Amino acid sequence: MRYILASASPRRQTLLRRLIKSFRVIPSRVDERRIKAKTPATFAVKAALAKALDVAQKHPRAIVIGADTIVVLGKKIMGKPKNKKAAIVMLTSLAGKTHQVITGLAVVDGRRGRIRAAFAVTKVKMKKAGKKAIADYVATGRPLDKAGAYGIQEIEKIFIDRIDGDYDNVVGLPVAALKILLKECQK
């Protein structure tokens, strides 16, 4: 069996290696801005499915894994910030509040003609961070490729008060949920 991860995220690759030792990385070319959905969870699943299907079209004999992680404050979806100013705005709005991290997952098994999708939700309570702490973190440039402008593994001690749910989900790939989807595809 050949596995493909339809994502260039190094964090997802690291997490996926817990389940699958050998896989290819082929990022999809899906424009998430074109995806419409009524709820954030539906958006995350549709985005993950679109990414997996995009790559599966070119690799029909593989098992393709798609994922999309979003940060949701209230009803507002926060994707990746466009620039450092947007990252500061996102982190400032999250400071002292509880938000949700939702990862949509999709597995497309082209050989068996099976498609499975799901999502995972984790609640994250952030500490009230000061302007300097936020500015210092944003100045590193690391928040620019992450939904909600943060990587949990980078800021946990400084900004995070509590996590309710799957830590791996906040990193970008809920391994336990993915394991279930992979088993369902192989039945």
C-alpha positions as CSV (number, residue, x, y, z in Angstrom):
1,M,0.0,0.0,0.0
2,R,1.2,3.4,-0.8
3,Y,0.3,6.3,1.4
4,I,0.4,10.0,0.5
5,L,0.0,13.0,2.9
6,A,-1.6,15.8,1.0
7,S,0.1,18.4,3.1
8,A,3.5,20.0,3.3
9,S,3.2,20.7,7.1
10,P,6.3,19.3,8.9
11,R,4.2,19.0,12.1
12,R,1.7,16.7,10.3
13,Q,4.5,14.6,8.8
14,T,6.0,14.1,12.3
15,L,2.7,13.1,13.8
16,L,1.8,10.8,10.8
17,R,5.1,8.8,11.3
18,R,3.5,7.5,14.6
19,L,1.0,5.5,12.4
20,I,2.8,5.1,9.1
21,K,6.5,4.8,8.7
22,S,6.7,5.3,5.0
23,F,4.6,7.8,3.0
24,R,5.1,10.4,0.3
25,V,4.3,14.1,0.8
26,I,2.4,15.7,-2.1
27,P,0.8,19.0,-1.1
28,S,-2.6,19.7,-2.7
29,R,-3.2,22.9,-4.7
30,V,-6.7,23.5,-3.3
31,D,-7.6,27.1,-2.7
32,E,-9.4,27.0,0.6
33,R,-10.9,30.5,0.1
34,R,-13.3,28.9,-2.4
35,I,-14.7,26.4,0.1
36,K,-18.2,27.3,1.5
37,A,-19.7,25.8,4.6
38,K,-22.3,26.6,7.2
39,T,-20.2,25.6,10.2
40,P,-16.5,25.7,11.0
41,A,-16.4,21.9,11.4
42,T,-18.0,21.4,8.0
43,F,-15.5,23.8,6.5
44,A,-12.5,21.9,8.0
45,V,-13.9,18.6,6.7
46,K,-14.7,20.0,3.2
47,A,-11.2,21.5,3.0
48,A,-9.5,18.2,4.1
49,L,-11.6,16.2,1.6
50,A,-10.9,18.6,-1.2
51,K,-7.1,18.3,-0.5
52,A,-7.2,14.6,-0.4
53,L,-9.3,14.3,-3.6
54,D,-7.1,16.7,-5.4
55,V,-4.0,14.6,-4.8
56,A,-5.9,11.3,-5.2
57,Q,-6.9,12.2,-8.8
58,K,-3.3,12.1,-9.8
59,H,-2.5,9.1,-7.7
60,P,-5.5,6.8,-7.9
61,R,-3.8,3.7,-6.5
62,A,-2.7,5.3,-3.3
63,I,-4.3,6.0,0.1
64,V,-4.3,9.8,0.4
65,I,-4.7,11.6,3.7
66,G,-5.9,15.2,3.8
67,A,-6.1,17.5,6.8
68,D,-7.1,21.0,7.5
69,T,-6.7,22.7,10.9
70,I,-8.6,25.9,11.8
71,V,-8.8,28.0,14.9
72,V,-12.3,29.2,15.8
73,L,-13.1,32.0,18.2
74,G,-16.8,32.3,18.7
75,K,-18.0,31.7,15.2
76,K,-15.0,33.3,13.4
77,I,-12.6,31.0,11.6
78,M,-8.9,32.0,11.9
79,G,-6.7,30.6,9.2
80,K,-3.1,31.4,8.7
81,P,-2.2,35.1,9.1
82,K,-1.4,37.0,6.0
83,N,1.4,38.9,7.6
84,K,2.9,39.8,11.0
85,K,0.4,42.5,11.7
86,A,-2.5,40.0,11.2
87,A,-0.7,37.5,13.5
88,I,-0.5,40.1,16.2
89,V,-4.3,40.9,15.8
90,M,-5.1,37.1,16.0
91,L,-3.0,36.4,19.0
92,T,-4.3,39.5,20.8
93,S,-7.9,38.5,20.1
94,L,-7.2,35.0,21.5
95,A,-5.4,36.2,24.6
96,G,-7.3,35.4,27.8
97,K,-10.1,33.5,26.0
98,T,-11.1,29.9,25.1
99,H,-11.2,28.9,21.5
100,Q,-11.6,25.7,19.5
101,V,-9.1,24.0,17.3
102,I,-10.8,21.9,14.7
103,T,-9.0,19.6,12.3
104,G,-10.9,18.1,9.4
105,L,-9.6,14.7,8.2
106,A,-10.1,12.8,5.0
107,V,-8.8,9.5,3.8
108,V,-9.3,8.6,0.1
109,D,-8.4,5.0,-0.8
110,G,-8.4,5.0,-4.6
111,R,-7.8,1.2,-4.9
112,R,-10.9,0.3,-2.9
113,G,-12.9,3.3,-3.9
114,R,-13.5,4.4,-0.3
115,I,-13.6,7.8,1.2
116,R,-13.9,8.5,4.9
117,A,-13.9,11.9,6.7
118,A,-14.2,13.2,10.2
119,F,-13.1,16.0,12.4
120,A,-11.6,16.5,15.9
121,V,-12.3,19.4,18.2
122,T,-10.0,20.6,21.1
123,K,-10.7,23.5,23.4
124,V,-7.7,25.7,24.2
125,K,-7.7,28.4,26.9
126,M,-5.0,31.0,26.5
127,K,-3.5,33.1,29.1
128,K,-3.7,36.9,29.0
129,A,-0.5,37.6,27.1
130,G,1.1,41.0,27.0
131,K,1.8,43.0,23.9
132,K,5.5,42.5,24.2
133,A,5.2,38.7,24.6
134,I,3.0,38.6,21.5
135,A,5.2,40.9,19.5
136,D,8.3,38.9,20.4
137,Y,6.7,35.6,19.3
138,V,5.4,37.2,16.0
139,A,8.9,38.6,15.4
140,T,10.3,35.1,15.1
141,G,8.1,34.6,12.0
142,R,7.0,31.2,13.2
143,P,3.2,32.1,13.5
144,L,2.9,32.9,9.8
145,D,2.4,29.4,8.6
146,K,0.0,28.3,11.4
147,A,-3.8,28.6,11.8
148,G,-4.6,31.1,14.6
149,A,-1.0,32.4,14.4
150,Y,0.5,30.0,16.8
151,G,2.0,26.6,17.2
152,I,1.1,25.0,20.5
153,Q,4.5,23.3,20.8
154,E,6.2,26.7,20.5
155,I,4.1,28.7,23.0
156,E,2.6,26.2,25.4
157,K,4.5,27.4,28.5
158,I,4.0,31.1,27.8
159,F,0.5,31.5,26.4
160,I,-1.5,28.3,27.1
161,D,-3.6,28.0,30.3
162,R,-5.4,24.7,29.6
163,I,-6.2,22.2,26.8
164,D,-9.4,20.1,26.8
165,G,-9.1,17.4,24.2
166,D,-6.5,16.0,21.9
167,Y,-3.1,17.8,22.0
168,D,-2.1,16.3,18.6
169,N,-5.2,17.9,17.1
170,V,-3.9,21.3,18.1
171,V,-0.5,20.5,16.6
172,G,-2.4,19.7,13.3
173,L,-3.1,16.0,13.0
174,P,-5.4,14.1,15.5
175,V,-3.6,10.8,15.3
176,A,-6.2,8.8,17.2
177,A,-9.0,10.0,14.9
178,L,-6.9,9.3,11.8
179,K,-6.1,5.8,13.0
180,I,-9.9,5.1,13.1
181,L,-10.5,6.5,9.6
182,L,-7.6,4.4,8.2
183,K,-9.0,1.2,9.7
184,E,-12.5,2.0,8.3
185,C,-11.1,2.4,4.8
186,Q,-9.3,-0.9,5.0
187,K,-12.4,-3.0,6.1
